[in-house]
């Protein structure tokens, strides 16, 4: 019983001491109220000044949907099987090589971003590359002009990338890292169950944000479609060449039959050997006709397959000027700066006083 009473008394004493300490600290801080208010005011002024001179950022958002025909059954599936029996591969849906997160990583790849940076755009009636627009907006040319090896470097639109110098490659890599930073470029899929993707570009220049966002989507669409339909296009080209070749042979055989028939006109029936060239030509006509029939059927089937293999990237929403502007409000910066400065001042006063007591 006595132990319980002692514990309660100790708790009461501890609580009283805590309240007393808080009162002492409050009283001490009240003596420093002028310093706290002065530093809080300075912090508020700094926050207001920062917000006043801070340049706004612009956000360009482009939304697109990816649609590809994944169905391989039905009549077309049977026709593909029939074509494969003749030794011709007409291709089939490739699946998820560029699906979901793969497509998002593809859009951030150095290949596509550099192609986008070298795309031509018209700014103030002048055709320049997007890379040059970025360089001008960030005043990079002024820094480069101070270095002789970088002074005359240009990024012309649609330039041959293979002919770039080492310095151009290095600078283009720097630009690539700058425009793919998380604070600049963001690519997100709205939902894993749907194939709708958002591209967001944030920049201090409104024109760059819009142009880079649109051109990145265009380059990705072209590369994606070209890659997905490459095999089907190759098969179509081969079949087209074979069909044209057989058609030319058939036309030549038909002409040969006519010429051979002219040569044996009113020929004595006893000289049948003279009719053999015409007979051989007729056999060629029949054989080429059969081959051409099969090739034409496969050619048309290949065209259907190419349309089926070509995915569709449908742009839903494009960035429209004026873009969404993001900037820290002056009042918010004033309050936030004042609160942060005052809070840090209180912490400094408390810890400095504790240090004095410990040293004393």
ABEGO torsion letter per residue (X at the ends): XAAAAAAAAAAAAAAAAAAAAAAAAAAAAAAAAAAAAAAAAAAAAAAAAAAAABBBBBBBBBBBBBBBBABABEAAAAAAAAAAAAGBBAEBBAEAAABEAAAAAAAABAAAAAAAAABBBBBGGBBBBAAAAAAAAAGAAAAAAABAAAAABBBBBGBBAAABBAAAAAAAAAAAAAAABAAABBBBBABAABABBBBBBBBABAAAAAAAAAAAAAAAAAAAAAAAAAAAAAAAAAAAAAAAAAAAAAAAAAAAAAAAAAAABGBBAABAAAAAAAAAAAAAAAAAAAAAAAAAAAAAAAAAAAAAABBBBBBABBBBOBBBBBBBBAAAAAAAAAAAAAAAAAAAAAAAAAAAAAAX
